[in-house]
């Protein structure tokens, strides 16, 4: 079953991707081309950071996989087998799905495997000999090669797809529809193809196959030139889409998602009567805030975490005023389109829009509150926004995952009455039954992030929810 109608309904099923060997193949000269800020140390990312994420997810979504077993799972002699999608001892949860495991299962279909190899060969410009070499690989080896870029002998035949860990960008669940991405950067083309292949051909999506929404280029786009071509570009990434309420979808116009794509989204969703409102948020097209989920995410019905650079209601010290002078390009503009109405509603700023979502769409019974990146204090607001302080993932209403390096933001959570706890400590308390996922409320769970934050994506980016409880 696939269904998501909010950002905060209790999470029941999601798609992730454990860091593969491709992350360890990013080299400095290609890092930015492959959309990384820096190279990362793969073993640290795995053992000291991402593995905590998987354990926390399983404790909330599939507790029988981990309860009372963590010391055994993490025993040195087991060599992380529990976390490796291609390993026979992989956790294989049907609640915490790894897209690499799903791809392996798709590649077990012989005819389909041949088609995929042919398509990848065309995308990557592989020689006939290399395509024949791929055909000799079994499903596990082939999936690993297609993702990491390297054959089983470690010989690289094309670039890795290190951004595959950011599964939010491959597609967004809107009720029982899945909106598939169309990435802005060439580095993500193979990633997008593999993700689309999984959604089209894996059996778990069979019932929803007719509900896949793909956004394509305009007819004759290939003939356009200059400004006309620029205005017709259609790209879309999931970090710019938020299903914040059953009737309201937020869509960002950003560095990665274009106005033309947004026009197509609005037309399609209204035609299919999927939502009543689409709220469009135009943010500056800069790497600092590549998607709207780097600027804000939702914590509770009435609580949001927000980057105060885009907050008109925050009072700033006069000495810093010059740092916040804006050009037209820097301005945020917000228009809400409503089905059946010809004129959009304009909101002055993000707080006004998000307050409207909380109070009107979600019927919050308490005033809307905002937690600001870095406490809204210079220079911490900018520093911590860069390391994804605004990019939190709600496991259920009020219980969210964030990065441990964003100290001032964590303090702001505490000041709003939230428990702030390290993932390691929380797991210990779960194991001893001092705390339980079912009864945990108003909590910011901090996961290690020294290496992962170099990739410029938080836990919201590293999740694609496909099932949440109705809000």
C-alpha positions in Angstrom: 0.0 0.0 0.0 1.1 3.5 -0.8 -0.4 6.6 0.8 1.0 9.8 2.2 -1.1 12.9 3.0 1.2 14.8 5.3 4.8 15.3 6.4 4.1 14.3 10.0 1.7 11.4 10.1 3.3 8.3 11.7 5.8 6.9 9.3 5.0 3.2 8.4 7.1 2.6 5.2 9.8 4.4 3.4 12.6 3.9 0.8 16.2 4.6 1.7 19.6 3.7 0.3 22.5 2.6 2.5 25.8 4.3 1.4 27.3 2.2 -1.4 30.9 1.9 -2.6 30.2 4.8 -5.1 30.4 7.3 -2.3 34.0 6.1 -1.7 34.9 6.7 -5.3 34.1 10.4 -5.4 37.4 12.3 -6.2 38.1 15.9 -5.3 38.2 17.1 -8.9 34.8 15.6 -9.7 33.0 16.2 -6.3 31.1 19.3 -7.3 30.2 17.8 -10.8 28.8 14.9 -8.9 26.9 17.4 -6.5 29.1 16.8 -3.4 30.8 19.6 -1.5 33.7 17.4 -0.5 34.8 13.8 -0.5 33.6 11.7 2.4 35.1 8.8 4.3 32.9 5.9 3.4 33.5 3.7 6.5 32.8 6.6 8.8 29.6 7.4 6.9 28.5 3.8 7.3 29.5 2.6 10.7 29.4 5.8 12.7 26.6 7.7 11.0 24.1 6.0 8.6 23.9 2.7 10.5 22.4 4.6 13.5 19.7 5.9 11.0 18.8 2.4 10.0 18.5 1.2 13.6 16.4 4.2 14.6 14.1 3.6 11.6 13.7 -0.1 12.4 12.9 0.6 16.0 10.1 2.9 14.9 8.9 0.9 11.8 9.9 -2.7 12.3 10.9 -3.2 15.9 11.2 -7.0 15.7 14.2 -6.6 13.5 16.3 -4.9 16.2 14.8 -5.2 19.6 17.2 -6.9 21.9 19.6 -7.6 18.9 21.7 -4.5 18.5 24.8 -5.8 20.3 24.7 -8.9 18.0 24.0 -6.8 14.9 27.0 -4.6 15.5 29.4 -7.2 16.7 32.7 -6.8 14.8 32.6 -10.4 13.5 29.3 -9.6 11.6 31.0 -6.9 9.5 27.9 -4.9 8.9 26.1 -7.7 7.1 22.8 -6.5 8.6 23.1 -3.2 6.7 24.3 -4.4 3.3 21.4 -4.8 0.7 23.1 -7.5 -1.3 24.2 -9.6 1.7 22.2 -12.7 2.6 22.0 -11.5 6.2 20.6 -8.1 5.3 17.7 -7.0 7.5 15.4 -7.2 4.5 12.6 -5.2 6.3 9.5 -4.7 4.3 9.0 -1.4 6.1 12.5 0.1 5.6 13.0 -0.7 2.0 16.4 -0.2 0.3 16.2 0.8 -3.3 19.3 -1.3 -4.2 17.5 -4.4 -2.9 14.4 -3.5 -4.9 16.6 -3.0 -8.0 18.2 -6.5 -7.5 14.8 -8.0 -7.4 13.8 -6.2 -10.6 17.0 -7.4 -12.3 16.1 -11.1 -11.5 13.7 -10.8 -14.5 15.9 -12.0 -17.5 14.2 -10.1 -20.3 14.0 -6.9 -18.2 17.7 -7.2 -17.3 18.6 -7.2 -20.9 16.5 -4.1 -21.6 18.0 -2.3 -18.7 21.6 -3.1 -19.8 20.8 -1.8 -23.3 19.3 1.4 -21.9 22.2 2.1 -19.5 24.6 1.3 -22.4 23.0 4.1 -24.4 22.8 6.6 -21.5 26.5 6.0 -20.6 27.8 5.5 -24.2 29.2 2.0 -23.4 31.0 0.0 -26.0 29.5 -3.3 -27.3 32.2 -5.2 -25.4 31.3 -3.4 -22.1 27.6 -4.2 -22.6 28.4 -7.8 -23.2 30.4 -7.8 -20.0 27.4 -6.4 -18.1 25.3 -9.3 -19.4 27.6 -11.8 -17.7 26.7 -10.4 -14.3 24.0 -11.7 -12.0 21.3 -9.5 -10.5 23.3 -8.6 -7.3 26.6 -7.8 -9.2 24.8 -5.9 -11.9 22.8 -3.7 -9.4 26.1 -3.0 -7.5 27.8 -2.0 -10.8 25.0 0.2 -12.0 25.0 2.1 -8.8 28.7 2.2 -7.8 30.1 2.5 -11.4 32.5 -0.3 -10.8 32.6 -3.9 -11.9 33.1 -6.7 -9.3 36.9 -6.4 -9.9 36.7 -2.7 -8.9 37.4 -1.5 -12.5 35.3 1.6 -13.0 33.3 1.7 -16.3 31.3 4.9 -15.6 30.8 7.4 -12.8 29.1 6.4 -9.6 25.7 7.8 -8.5 26.6 9.0 -5.0 23.4 11.0 -4.7 21.3 7.8 -4.6 21.4 8.1 -0.8 19.0 11.1 -1.2 16.0 9.0 -2.0 13.6 11.9 -1.4 14.7 13.3 -4.8 13.7 10.2 -6.8 10.0 10.6 -6.2 7.3 11.9 -3.9 4.2 10.1 -2.7 1.1 12.3 -2.9 -1.9 10.4 -1.5 -1.7 7.1 -3.5 0.2 8.7 -6.5 3.9 8.8 -7.0 5.4 11.9 -8.7 8.7 10.8 -10.3 11.6 13.1 -10.7 13.3 14.7 -13.7 16.7 15.7 -12.3 18.4 19.0 -13.2 21.9 17.7 -13.3 23.4 15.2 -15.7 25.1 13.4 -12.8 21.7 12.1 -11.7 20.5 10.8 -15.0 21.3 7.1 -14.4 20.0 7.4 -10.9 16.7 8.7 -12.2 16.5 5.9 -14.8 17.2 3.2 -12.1 14.6 4.7 -9.8 11.9 4.9 -12.5 12.7 1.3 -13.4 12.0 0.1 -9.9 8.7 2.0 -9.7 7.6 0.7 -13.1 8.6 -3.0 -12.7 8.9 -4.0 -9.0 5.8 -6.0 -7.8 5.2 -3.9 -4.7 4.2 -1.0 -6.9 2.0 -3.0 -9.2 -1.2 -1.7 -7.8 -0.1 1.9 -8.1 1.5 1.7 -11.5 -1.4 3.6 -13.1 -0.8 6.3 -10.5 2.8 7.1 -11.5 3.1 10.7 -12.6 6.0 11.6 -14.9 6.8 15.2 -16.0 8.3 15.4 -19.5 9.7 18.1 -21.8 7.4 20.1 -24.0 6.8 18.9 -27.5 9.4 20.2 -29.9 11.6 21.4 -26.9 14.6 20.1 -28.8 14.0 22.7 -31.5 14.1 25.7 -29.1 17.0 28.0 -28.6 18.2 30.8 -26.3 15.7 32.4 -23.9 12.8 30.4 -25.3 14.6 27.1 -24.5 15.6 28.3 -21.1 12.0 29.1 -20.2 10.8 25.7 -21.4 13.3 23.6 -19.4 11.4 21.0 -17.3 13.3 19.7 -14.2 12.0 18.4 -10.9 13.5 17.0 -7.7 11.7 15.6 -4.7 13.3 17.9 -2.2 11.1 20.7 -3.7 7.9 18.8 -3.0 6.1 18.6 0.4 2.8 16.9 1.0 2.0 19.1 4.1 -1.8 18.5 4.3 -4.3 16.2 2.5 -5.5 19.2 0.4 -2.3 21.2 0.0 1.0 20.4 -1.8 4.0 22.7 -1.5 6.2 23.0 -4.5 9.5 24.8 -4.7 10.9 26.7 -7.7 14.7 26.5 -7.0 18.1 25.7 -8.5 16.8 22.2 -9.3 13.0 22.6 -10.0 11.9 24.9 -12.9 8.7 27.0 -13.3 7.7 24.9 -16.3 7.8 21.7 -14.3 5.7 23.4 -11.6 3.1 24.4 -14.2 2.9 20.8 -15.4 2.6 19.5 -11.8 -0.3 21.9 -11.0 -2.2 21.0 -14.3 -1.8 17.3 -13.7 -2.7 17.2 -10.1 -5.8 19.4 -10.6 -6.9 17.4 -13.6 -6.7 14.2 -11.6 -8.3 15.8 -8.5 -5.4 14.8 -6.3 -5.2 18.0 -4.3 -7.2 21.2 -4.0 -4.3 23.6 -3.5 -0.7 23.8 -4.8 1.4 26.4 -3.0 4.4 27.5 -5.0 7.5 28.8 -3.2 10.1 30.5 -5.3 13.5 30.6 -3.6 16.8 31.9 -4.9 18.4 29.5 -7.4 21.6 29.0 -5.4 23.5 26.0 -4.1 23.1 27.3 -0.5 19.5 26.3 -0.6 19.1 23.9 -3.5 15.6 22.7 -2.5 12.9 24.1 -0.2 13.6 21.3 2.3 16.9 22.9 3.0 15.0 26.1 4.1 12.2 24.6 6.2 10.6 21.3 7.2 7.7 20.4 9.5 8.0 19.1 13.1 4.4 19.1 14.4 1.0 20.3 13.2 1.9 23.8 14.5 5.7 23.7 14.6 8.2 24.2 11.8 12.0 24.6 11.6 13.0 27.5 9.4 16.0 29.4 8.0 15.5 33.0 9.1 17.1 34.5 6.0 13.7 34.2 4.4 11.8 35.4 7.5 10.5 39.0 7.3 9.2 38.8 10.8 12.6 38.2 12.5 14.2 41.3 14.0 17.8 41.6 13.1 20.5 43.8 14.6 21.1 46.9 12.6 24.9 46.2 12.3 24.0 43.1 10.2 21.4 44.8 8.0 23.8 45.0 5.0 24.2 41.2 5.1 20.5 40.8 4.4 20.0 43.3 1.6 18.1 41.5 -1.1 18.0 41.7 -4.8 14.9 40.6 -6.7 16.6 37.3 -7.4 17.1 36.8 -3.6 13.4 37.4 -2.8 11.1 34.6 -1.8 7.8 34.7 -3.6 4.8 32.5 -2.7 1.6 31.9 -4.7 -1.1 29.5 -3.8 -3.1 28.1 -6.7 -6.6 26.7 -5.9 -8.5 24.3 -8.1 -11.4 26.1 -9.9 -10.1 29.6 -9.1 -8.4 31.7 -11.8 -6.3 33.9 -9.5 -3.7 32.7 -7.1 -3.5 33.8 -3.5 -0.2 35.5 -2.6 1.5 35.1 0.8 4.0 37.7 2.1 6.5 35.4 3.6 7.1 31.8 4.6 5.8 32.2 8.1 2.4 33.4 6.8 2.1 30.4 4.4 3.2 27.9 7.0 0.9 29.4 9.6 -1.9 29.1 7.1 -1.1 25.4 6.6 -1.0 24.8 10.3 -4.2 26.7 11.2 -6.4 26.3 8.1 -5.3 23.0 6.5 -4.3 21.1 9.6 -6.7 22.7 12.1 -4.0 23.2 14.7 -5.5 23.9 18.2 -2.4 25.8 19.3 -0.6 28.9 17.8 2.0 28.2 15.1 5.6 28.2 16.3 8.9 28.5 14.4 12.2 27.1 15.4 15.0 29.0 13.6 18.2 27.6 12.2 21.0 28.4 14.6 18.5 30.2 16.9 18.2 32.9 14.2 21.6 34.2 15.4 24.4 35.3 13.1 26.6 33.5 12.0 25.1 30.3 13.4 21.9 30.5 11.3 23.9 30.4 8.1 26.4 27.8 9.3 23.8 25.4 10.5 21.5 25.9 7.5 24.5 24.8 5.4 24.7 21.6 7.5 21.0 20.9 7.2 19.5 22.2 10.4 16.3 22.8 8.6 16.2 19.4 7.0 14.5 17.1 9.6 12.5 13.9 9.1 9.4 13.3 11.2 9.0 9.7 12.3 5.7 10.8 13.8 4.3 14.1 14.8 6.8 15.9 17.1 9.5 13.2 16.9 12.1 14.2 14.3 15.6 13.2 13.2 18.3 15.9 12.8 22.1 16.3 12.7 24.2 16.4 15.9 26.4 19.2 14.7 23.7 21.9 14.7 24.1 22.9 18.3 22.3 26.2 18.3 19.3 24.7 16.5 19.1 21.9 19.0 19.1 24.4 21.8 16.2 26.2 20.1 14.3 22.9 20.1 15.0 22.6 23.8 13.7 26.1 24.4 10.4 25.1 22.7 10.0 22.2 25.1 11.5 19.4 23.1 13.7 16.6 24.5 17.0 16.5 22.6 18.8 13.2 22.7 21.6 11.5 20.9 20.7 8.4 18.8 23.2 6.2 20.7 21.6 7.1 24.0 18.1 6.7 22.7 18.8 3.2 21.4 20.2 2.2 24.8 17.1 3.5 26.4 14.9 1.6 23.9 16.9 -1.6 24.6 16.5 -1.2 28.3 12.8 -0.3 28.0 13.4 3.0 29.7 11.8 4.6 26.7 9.8 3.3 23.8 9.0 4.5 20.2 5.2 4.2 20.9 5.2 6.7 23.8 8.0 9.0 22.7 6.7 12.6 22.2 8.2 16.0 21.3 11.8 14.8 20.7 14.7 15.8 18.4 16.9 12.8 17.8 20.4 13.7 16.9 22.4 11.4 14.6 26.1 11.7 13.9 26.9 13.8 10.9 30.5 14.8 10.6 30.9 13.1 7.1 27.3 12.9 5.8 26.9 16.7 6.1 29.7 17.1 3.5 27.2 15.7 1.0 24.7 18.6 1.6 21.7 16.6 2.5 19.9 15.7 5.8 17.6 12.9 6.9 14.6 14.5 5.1 16.6 14.1 1.9 17.6 10.6 2.8 14.0 9.3 3.0 11.2 8.7 0.6 8.1 8.0 2.7 5.6 5.8 0.8 3.2 5.2 3.7 2.2 7.4 6.6 -0.8 7.2 8.9 -3.5 9.7 7.8 -3.3 13.0 9.6 
